[in-house]
Amino acid sequence: MAKLDVAVTINDLEIIENVGKACLPIYYRPQDLLMMMMDGKHLIYKLTSNDQIVGFVVASLEDDGERIHIKSLGVLPEFRRQGYGRQLVDKLKELLGHQTNGKYITLYVLEDNFTAVKFYARLGFKSVKKMENYYLSLGKSAYFLKFEVKSTD
Ligand SMILES: CC(C)(COP(=O)(O)OP(=O)(O)OC[C@H]1O[C@@H](n2cnc3c(N)ncnc32)[C@H](O)[C@@H]1OP(=O)(O)O)[C@@H](O)C(=O)NCCC(=O)NCCS
């Protein structure tokens, strides 16, 4: 079982870039990740299995911490369908209402990324709207997805 390791270090950034490259058409470079690590407005978590990074999530804190926005999330192909992606999103859900006093998690997903669309639907995300040509460089549209914490009042 892979474990969620919150403490991303500078030494991890190149590996996270490579995992991103193996997962997505658009991924972050180490220098982008470094800026995000240092600006106090981002969360970067890694998943490790036998000391190998097999998954990651990069998210930003928006609207004074009310919303966590997933900017990138990936699990290496050979480690998929074992609950690791869910583990990464669960970590963000856990933070809502604790560290961030937040209510929502949002993200954009490529219209033809059917695996991710199913994955997020399974995790309780709803499609809010279609953003035509959101990914201009790819010439593709995206869905804006949102997960809302249920009020316990
Ligand atoms: C999307 C992604 C992160 C899912 O990671 P994962 O570790 O395989 O997901 P999990 O094992 O936690 O799956 C959780 C649930 O999502 C759904 N799901 C995941 N992959 C699925 C697939 N290929 N087809 C249908 N449903 C799927 C299932 O309901 C699954 O529950 P189950 O295994 O009990 O049926 C992974 O496929 C990935 O890295 N894809 C490439 C990068 C990407 O698209 N990232 C998202 C956009 S930012």
PDBQT file of the ligand as one rigid body, heavy atoms in Angstrom, charges set to zero:
ROOT
HETATM    1  C1  LIG A 201      -7.655   9.726 -12.525  1.00  0.00    +0.000 C 
HETATM    2  C2  LIG A 201      -6.607   8.977 -11.673  1.00  0.00    +0.000 C 
HETATM    3  C3  LIG A 201      -5.887   9.969 -10.771  1.00  0.00    +0.000 C 
HETATM    4  C4  LIG A 201      -7.334   7.932 -10.807  1.00  0.00    +0.000 C 
HETATM    5  O1  LIG A 201      -6.385   7.371  -9.921  1.00  0.00    +0.000 OA
HETATM    6  P1  LIG A 201      -6.584   5.898  -9.322  1.00  0.00    +0.000 P 
HETATM    7  O2  LIG A 201      -5.570   5.724  -8.244  1.00  0.00    +0.000 OA
HETATM    8  O3  LIG A 201      -6.596   4.902 -10.409  1.00  0.00    +0.000 OA
HETATM    9  O4  LIG A 201      -8.065   6.006  -8.720  1.00  0.00    +0.000 OA
HETATM   10  P2  LIG A 201      -8.699   5.105  -7.557  1.00  0.00    +0.000 P 
HETATM   11  O5  LIG A 201      -8.137   3.732  -7.623  1.00  0.00    +0.000 OA
HETATM   12  O6  LIG A 201      -8.557   5.834  -6.266  1.00  0.00    +0.000 OA
HETATM   13  O7  LIG A 201     -10.221   5.091  -8.039  1.00  0.00    +0.000 OA
HETATM   14  C5  LIG A 201     -11.303   5.627  -7.285  1.00  0.00    +0.000 C 
HETATM   15  C6  LIG A 201     -12.583   5.383  -8.067  1.00  0.00    +0.000 C 
HETATM   16  O8  LIG A 201     -12.555   6.139  -9.281  1.00  0.00    +0.000 OA
HETATM   17  C7  LIG A 201     -13.176   5.399 -10.341  1.00  0.00    +0.000 C 
HETATM   18  N1  LIG A 201     -12.201   5.118 -11.406  1.00  0.00    +0.000 N 
HETATM   19  C8  LIG A 201     -10.853   5.251 -11.350  1.00  0.00    +0.000 A 
HETATM   20  N2  LIG A 201     -10.297   4.911 -12.526  1.00  0.00    +0.000 NA
HETATM   21  C9  LIG A 201     -11.328   4.529 -13.332  1.00  0.00    +0.000 A 
HETATM   22  C10 LIG A 201     -11.388   4.045 -14.655  1.00  0.00    +0.000 A 
HETATM   23  N3  LIG A 201     -10.265   3.867 -15.404  1.00  0.00    +0.000 N 
HETATM   24  N4  LIG A 201     -12.607   3.746 -15.173  1.00  0.00    +0.000 NA
HETATM   25  C11 LIG A 201     -13.739   3.901 -14.451  1.00  0.00    +0.000 A 
HETATM   26  N5  LIG A 201     -13.739   4.335 -13.168  1.00  0.00    +0.000 NA
HETATM   27  C12 LIG A 201     -12.544   4.662 -12.626  1.00  0.00    +0.000 A 
HETATM   28  C13 LIG A 201     -13.661   4.106  -9.742  1.00  0.00    +0.000 C 
HETATM   29  O9  LIG A 201     -14.991   4.263  -9.319  1.00  0.00    +0.000 OA
HETATM   30  C14 LIG A 201     -12.735   3.943  -8.547  1.00  0.00    +0.000 C 
HETATM   31  O10 LIG A 201     -13.280   3.168  -7.552  1.00  0.00    +0.000 OA
HETATM   32  P3  LIG A 201     -13.144   1.543  -7.660  1.00  0.00    +0.000 P 
HETATM   33  O11 LIG A 201     -11.727   1.239  -8.053  1.00  0.00    +0.000 OA
HETATM   34  O12 LIG A 201     -13.521   1.146  -6.270  1.00  0.00    +0.000 OA
HETATM   35  O13 LIG A 201     -14.127   1.144  -8.690  1.00  0.00    +0.000 OA
HETATM   36  C15 LIG A 201      -5.583   8.218 -12.589  1.00  0.00    +0.000 C 
HETATM   37  O14 LIG A 201      -6.290   7.452 -13.537  1.00  0.00    +0.000 OA
HETATM   38  C16 LIG A 201      -4.621   9.131 -13.318  1.00  0.00    +0.000 C 
HETATM   39  O15 LIG A 201      -3.565   9.488 -12.784  1.00  0.00    +0.000 OA
HETATM   40  N6  LIG A 201      -4.969   9.512 -14.544  1.00  0.00    +0.000 N 
HETATM   41  C17 LIG A 201      -4.108  10.405 -15.351  1.00  0.00    +0.000 C 
HETATM   42  C18 LIG A 201      -4.022  11.794 -14.762  1.00  0.00    +0.000 C 
HETATM   43  C19 LIG A 201      -5.397  12.455 -14.659  1.00  0.00    +0.000 C 
HETATM   44  O16 LIG A 201      -6.262  12.295 -15.508  1.00  0.00    +0.000 OA
HETATM   45  N7  LIG A 201      -5.599  13.227 -13.566  1.00  0.00    +0.000 N 
HETATM   46  C20 LIG A 201      -6.873  13.883 -13.306  1.00  0.00    +0.000 C 
HETATM   47  C21 LIG A 201      -6.988  15.206 -13.945  1.00  0.00    +0.000 C 
HETATM   48  S1  LIG A 201      -6.154  16.449 -12.951  1.00  0.00    +0.000 SA
ENDROOT
TORSDOF 0
